[in-house]
Amino acid sequence: MTSYKLVMPGDLNHYGFLFGGKMLMWVDEVAWMAVSGDYPGRNFVTVGMSEVTFHKSVHPNSVLRFEANRKRIGRTSVTYRVEVFRRQMDARDEIGVFTTDITFVRVDENGAKIPVEETT
Ligand SMILES: CC(C)(COP(=O)(O)OP(=O)(O)OC[C@H]1O[C@@H](n2cnc3c(N)ncnc32)[C@H](O)[C@@H]1OP(=O)(O)O)[C@@H](O)C(=O)NCCC(=O)NCCS
């Protein structure tokens, strides 16, 4: 799944670059949209992210492209690889700024884990 985000002034830290917590929130959101699209009608919660590294800073007026691809299907969990690329608004070339693997667990209405493929 591909998604885009324009970095706005309210997304920046006090140094004038993108606040890392915003990136984590967007990555979680994009990956959750991917898993909910792949498994419509099933509920998923985030259980973990792999190592998180911010490779490059992100400046205001950057356009971010998020790519979320399913990487592994477990018993109760599904993992997505999320890659983020930045492009300045007035440029064409992109650079990779962030990568992580994020895992979701399927839960029932009480928040208890259940197998991904189980039909309820
Ligand atoms: C998600 C939750 C129900 C899982 O219950 P649990 O008993 O801890 O689950 P388990 O340890 O058996 O792990 C369940 C699956 O998640 C995987 N998993 C657990 N921790 C993981 C991690 N840090 N990274 C990747 N996968 C992980 C396990 O490998 C297992 O996968 P599988 O069934 O496909 O083999 C429970 O941890 C929970 O409610 N967490 C809070 C979720 C939440 O609120 N998220 C929003 C963030 S505020």
The ligand as an SDF file (V2000), in Angstrom:
LIG
                    3D

 48 50  0  0  0  0  0  0  0  0999 V2000
   -1.4930   -7.8060   21.3190 C   0  0  0  0  0  0  0  0  0  0  0  0
   -1.7300   -8.6910   22.5290 C   0  0  0  0  0  0  0  0  0  0  0  0
   -3.1960   -9.1010   22.6150 C   0  0  0  0  0  0  0  0  0  0  0  0
   -0.8690   -9.9670   22.3090 C   0  0  0  0  0  0  0  0  0  0  0  0
   -1.0610  -10.8080   23.4140 O   0  0  0  0  0  0  0  0  0  0  0  0
    0.1820  -11.6390   24.0170 P   0  0  0  0  0  0  0  0  0  0  0  0
   -0.3320  -12.7020   24.9200 O   0  0  0  0  0  0  0  0  0  0  0  0
    1.1560  -10.6490   24.5530 O   0  0  0  0  0  0  0  0  0  0  0  0
    0.7270  -12.3010   22.6880 O   0  0  0  0  0  0  0  0  0  0  0  0
    1.9810  -13.2440   22.3780 P   0  0  0  0  0  0  0  0  0  0  0  0
    3.1780  -12.9240   23.1830 O   0  0  0  0  0  0  0  0  0  0  0  0
    1.4840  -14.6530   22.3980 O   0  0  0  0  0  0  0  0  0  0  0  0
    2.2530  -12.8330   20.8610 O   0  0  0  0  0  0  0  0  0  0  0  0
    1.2250  -12.8940   19.8980 C   0  0  0  0  0  0  0  0  0  0  0  0
    1.8560  -12.7750   18.5280 C   0  0  0  0  0  0  0  0  0  0  0  0
    2.5400  -11.5400   18.4420 O   0  0  0  0  0  0  0  0  0  0  0  0
    3.9300  -11.7560   18.1500 C   0  0  0  0  0  0  0  0  0  0  0  0
    4.7030  -10.7530   18.8970 N   0  0  0  0  0  0  0  0  0  0  0  0
    4.6570  -10.5130   20.2230 C   0  0  0  0  0  0  0  0  0  0  0  0
    5.4950   -9.5090   20.5400 N   0  0  0  0  0  0  0  0  0  0  0  0
    6.0640   -9.1100   19.3720 C   0  0  0  0  0  0  0  0  0  0  0  0
    7.0180   -8.1080   19.0350 C   0  0  0  0  0  0  0  0  0  0  0  0
    7.5610   -7.2890   19.9590 N   0  0  0  0  0  0  0  0  0  0  0  0
    7.3790   -7.9830   17.7390 N   0  0  0  0  0  0  0  0  0  0  0  0
    6.8600   -8.7810   16.7940 C   0  0  0  0  0  0  0  0  0  0  0  0
    5.9320   -9.7630   17.0490 N   0  0  0  0  0  0  0  0  0  0  0  0
    5.5570   -9.9030   18.3260 C   0  0  0  0  0  0  0  0  0  0  0  0
    4.2120  -13.1720   18.6130 C   0  0  0  0  0  0  0  0  0  0  0  0
    5.3180  -13.7210   17.9170 O   0  0  0  0  0  0  0  0  0  0  0  0
    2.9040  -13.8610   18.2690 C   0  0  0  0  0  0  0  0  0  0  0  0
    2.8450  -14.1080   16.8780 O   0  0  0  0  0  0  0  0  0  0  0  0
    2.2000  -15.4770   16.2160 P   0  0  0  0  0  0  0  0  0  0  0  0
    0.9580  -15.8390   16.9960 O   0  0  0  0  0  0  0  0  0  0  0  0
    1.8490  -15.0560   14.8210 O   0  0  0  0  0  0  0  0  0  0  0  0
    3.2420  -16.5250   16.2810 O   0  0  0  0  0  0  0  0  0  0  0  0
   -1.2830   -7.9790   23.8500 C   0  0  0  0  0  0  0  0  0  0  0  0
    0.1250   -7.9310   23.9070 O   0  0  0  0  0  0  0  0  0  0  0  0
   -1.8360   -6.5690   23.8980 C   0  0  0  0  0  0  0  0  0  0  0  0
   -3.0240   -6.3760   24.1290 O   0  0  0  0  0  0  0  0  0  0  0  0
   -0.9840   -5.5470   23.6920 N   0  0  0  0  0  0  0  0  0  0  0  0
   -1.4090   -4.1700   23.6080 C   0  0  0  0  0  0  0  0  0  0  0  0
   -1.7860   -3.8060   22.1640 C   0  0  0  0  0  0  0  0  0  0  0  0
   -2.0950   -2.3560   22.0230 C   0  0  0  0  0  0  0  0  0  0  0  0
   -2.8480   -1.7860   22.7890 O   0  0  0  0  0  0  0  0  0  0  0  0
   -1.5040   -1.7430   21.0060 N   0  0  0  0  0  0  0  0  0  0  0  0
   -1.6440   -0.3240   20.7780 C   0  0  0  0  0  0  0  0  0  0  0  0
   -0.4160    0.3770   21.2620 C   0  0  0  0  0  0  0  0  0  0  0  0
   -0.7760    1.4880   22.5600 S   0  0  0  0  0  0  0  0  0  0  0  0
  1  2  1  0
  2  3  1  0
  2  4  1  0
  2 36  1  0
  4  5  1  0
  5  6  1  0
  6  7  2  0
  6  8  1  0
  6  9  1  0
  9 10  1  0
 10 11  2  0
 10 12  1  0
 10 13  1  0
 13 14  1  0
 14 15  1  0
 15 16  1  0
 15 30  1  0
 16 17  1  0
 17 18  1  0
 17 28  1  0
 18 19  1  0
 18 27  1  0
 19 20  2  0
 20 21  1  0
 21 22  1  0
 21 27  2  0
 22 23  1  0
 22 24  2  0
 24 25  1  0
 25 26  2  0
 26 27  1  0
 28 29  1  0
 28 30  1  0
 30 31  1  0
 31 32  1  0
 32 33  2  0
 32 34  1  0
 32 35  1  0
 36 37  1  0
 36 38  1  0
 38 39  2  0
 38 40  1  0
 40 41  1  0
 41 42  1  0
 42 43  1  0
 43 44  2  0
 43 45  1  0
 45 46  1  0
 46 47  1  0
 47 48  1  0
M  END
$$$$
